[in-house]
Amino acid sequence: MTMYLSPLVDVNEIDLTTTIPAVATSIGVLVIRNSWKGPEAKVQLINDIDELTEVFGVPMDDSYEDIMAGAGFLQYGNNLYCTRVLAPSATFAGAYGTVVSGGTFTPYVSGNAYQLSDLDSQDPDEFGNEETTFDVGRPENGSEMAFIAQSRGEWGDYVQIAIIGRDTYNGIRQGTLAATLGISASLYDDVDQAVDTAFSDNKQFLIVVKAAKQQNITKNPIPYEVVEAHLVSSDPTAVNDTGANIFVENWINDNSRYIRVATTAAFKNKSYKNKYQTTYTNLGGGVRNQGDSIADGDIIAAYELYADPEFIRVL
C-alpha cells in the first residue's frame, strides 16, 4: 500500500466533448387560483418570475401557494403555461353610460356586474359581440357604451377611464384653462403631459386609462398613473395611418391591456367633436368571489386546455 507523507492533489483531465450539457427545457403547466388578475380559460406562456407577477399579480393570502409554486418552477425553467381560475360568482369591474358634454359614466356594483357566465362567448375579448349587452333589465340598458375590465376581480376596481373629444383636446393643447374647458385638473394634466396625438375627424375621441399598482392600493390617497391612451372612432370603418381599424370596439378589445368595450347602434357614427367627460370614472363591481368557492370542474377544465402535448409544443 502506498503511503504519502504530505497531502496529495490528484489531477485528472476529462474530455467533456462527449457529454451533453444540462439545459432548462422542462415545460410546466399551472392553474392559478384566486390571483389578483390575469386571463381565464386561456393558455398563457410565462417565461420568468417578473412576467408571472406582471400577468397574475403578486401573491396574496388566498393565492400565494400557486404563485409561489410558479415562481419556484421559474427559478430553473422558462416555459410555464398558466391559466387563472376564479369562483363562478366573480365579476368584472365596469362602468356604463352615454358620453355627453360633461358628466361621467356610472360604475357597476357587484350585484349587477358581469360574471363570466353572463358572456355567451365566455371571453371578455368578445364583449363587443355579446348579444345580451344593453338588454332590458341590464343596468346599461338605455346607454350607448359599456366597459368592463380585462379580467375579473377587484383588480378592475382600480382602473379609471375618461373620454374627451376633439374640441377639448385642442383646448388643452392651446393652453385653455381646465376650469374653462369644464374638466378636472388631473385629467387636464394627464392629457397635456402624457398624450400626443392628432385627430383627423369629428368621430374620433380619446380614451385615457389610469390604473393603480397592486402594492399601492392601501395608500391614502391611492396613486394612479396613466397606463394607456387610445385614439378611437365611432365609425366602424375608420382606420389610422397604418391601415388598422380604430372603431372603438375593435381597437380596444384587441389592444387594451386593461378594458373591454361594447356599444349600441345609436353610438355608431356619432360626432364626438364637442363631447367630453369632466373627470375619470372608477370601474366598479369587481370581486373575486361572492361567498362561493372555485368549482373543481373549472380547475379540471383549465388543465384540459393542455391535454394535447402537440398544442403546447406548437405554442
NORMODA-V435189 format. One record per residue. N is the residue number from 1. RES is the residue in one small letter. SS is DSSP state (2 for helix, 1 for strand, 0 for the rest). BURIAL is # if it has 24 or more other ideal C-beta (glycine too) atoms within 12 Angstrom, else .. Layout:
n={N:N}
res={RES:RES}
ss={SS:SS}
burial={BURIAL:BURIAL}
This chain:
n={1:2:3:4:5:6:7:8:9:10:11:12:13:14:15:16:17:18:19:20:21:22:23:24:25:26:27:28:29:30:31:32:33:34:35:36:37:38:39:40:41:42:43:44:45:46:47:48:49:50:51:52:53:54:55:56:57:58:59:60:61:62:63:64:65:66:67:68:69:70:71:72:73:74:75:76:77:78:79:80:81:82:83:84:85:86:87:88:89:90:91:92:93:94:95:96:97:98:99:100:101:102:103:104:105:106:107:108:109:110:111:112:113:114:115:116:117:118:119:120:121:122:123:124:125:126:127:128:129:130:131:132:133:134:135:136:137:138:139:140:141:142:143:144:145:146:147:148:149:150:151:152:153:154:155:156:157:158:159:160:161:162:163:164:165:166:167:168:169:170:171:172:173:174:175:176:177:178:179:180:181:182:183:184:185:186:187:188:189:190:191:192:193:194:195:196:197:198:199:200:201:202:203:204:205:206:207:208:209:210:211:212:213:214:215:216:217:218:219:220:221:222:223:224:225:226:227:228:229:230:231:232:233:234:235:236:237:238:239:240:241:242:243:244:245:246:247:248:249:250:251:252:253:254:255:256:257:258:259:260:261:262:263:264:265:266:267:268:269:270:271:272:273:274:275:276:277:278:279:280:281:282:283:284:285:286:287:288:289:290:291:292:293:294:295:296:297:298:299:300:301:302:303:304:305:306:307:308:309:310:311:312:313:314:315}
res={m:t:m:y:l:s:p:l:v:d:v:n:e:i:d:l:t:t:t:i:p:a:v:a:t:s:i:g:v:l:v:i:r:n:s:w:k:g:p:e:a:k:v:q:l:i:n:d:i:d:e:l:t:e:v:f:g:v:p:m:d:d:s:y:e:d:i:m:a:g:a:g:f:l:q:y:g:n:n:l:y:c:t:r:v:l:a:p:s:a:t:f:a:g:a:y:g:t:v:v:s:g:g:t:f:t:p:y:v:s:g:n:a:y:q:l:s:d:l:d:s:q:d:p:d:e:f:g:n:e:e:t:t:f:d:v:g:r:p:e:n:g:s:e:m:a:f:i:a:q:s:r:g:e:w:g:d:y:v:q:i:a:i:i:g:r:d:t:y:n:g:i:r:q:g:t:l:a:a:t:l:g:i:s:a:s:l:y:d:d:v:d:q:a:v:d:t:a:f:s:d:n:k:q:f:l:i:v:v:k:a:a:k:q:q:n:i:t:k:n:p:i:p:y:e:v:v:e:a:h:l:v:s:s:d:p:t:a:v:n:d:t:g:a:n:i:f:v:e:n:w:i:n:d:n:s:r:y:i:r:v:a:t:t:a:a:f:k:n:k:s:y:k:n:k:y:q:t:t:y:t:n:l:g:g:g:v:r:n:q:g:d:s:i:a:d:g:d:i:i:a:a:y:e:l:y:a:d:p:e:f:i:r:v:l}
ss={0:0:0:0:0:0:0:0:0:0:0:0:0:0:0:2:2:2:0:0:0:0:0:0:0:0:0:1:1:1:1:1:1:0:0:0:0:0:0:1:0:0:0:1:1:1:0:0:2:2:2:2:2:2:2:2:0:0:0:0:0:0:0:2:2:2:2:2:2:2:2:2:2:2:0:0:0:0:0:1:1:1:1:1:1:0:0:0:0:0:1:0:0:1:1:1:1:0:0:0:1:0:0:0:0:1:1:0:0:0:0:0:0:0:1:2:2:2:0:0:0:0:0:2:2:2:2:2:2:0:0:0:0:0:0:0:0:0:0:0:0:0:0:0:1:1:1:1:1:0:0:0:0:2:2:2:2:2:1:1:1:1:1:1:0:2:2:2:2:2:2:2:2:0:0:0:0:2:2:2:2:0:0:0:2:2:2:2:2:2:2:2:2:2:0:0:0:0:0:0:0:0:0:1:1:1:1:1:1:1:1:0:0:2:2:2:0:0:0:0:0:0:0:0:1:1:1:1:1:1:1:1:1:0:0:0:0:0:1:0:0:0:0:0:1:0:1:2:2:2:2:2:2:2:2:0:0:0:1:1:1:1:1:0:0:0:0:0:0:0:0:0:0:0:0:1:0:0:0:0:1:1:0:1:0:0:1:0:0:0:0:0:0:0:0:2:2:2:2:2:2:2:2:2:0:0:0:0:2:2:2:2:2:2:0}
burial={.:.:.:.:.:.:.:.:.:.:.:.:.:.:.:.:.:.:.:.:.:.:.:.:.:.:.:#:#:#:#:#:#:#:#:#:#:#:#:#:#:#:#:#:#:#:.:.:#:.:.:#:#:.:#:#:#:#:#:#:.:.:#:.:.:#:#:.:#:#:#:.:#:#:.:.:#:.:#:#:#:#:#:#:#:#:#:#:#:#:#:#:#:#:#:#:#:#:#:.:.:.:.:#:#:#:#:#:.:#:.:#:#:#:#:#:.:#:#:.:.:.:#:#:#:.:#:#:.:#:.:.:#:#:.:.:.:.:#:#:.:.:#:#:#:#:#:#:#:#:#:#:#:#:#:#:#:#:#:#:#:#:#:#:#:#:#:#:#:#:#:#:.:.:.:.:.:#:.:.:#:#:#:#:.:#:#:#:.:#:#:#:.:.:#:.:#:.:#:.:#:.:#:#:#:#:#:#:#:#:#:#:.:#:.:.:.:.:.:.:.:.:.:#:#:#:#:#:#:#:#:#:#:#:#:.:.:#:.:.:.:.:.:.:.:#:#:#:#:#:#:#:#:.:#:#:#:#:#:#:#:#:#:#:.:.:#:.:.:#:.:#:.:.:#:#:#:#:#:#:#:#:#:#:#:#:#:#:#:.:.:.:.:#:.:.:.:#:#:.:.:#:.:.:#:#:.:.:.:.:.:.:.:.:.}
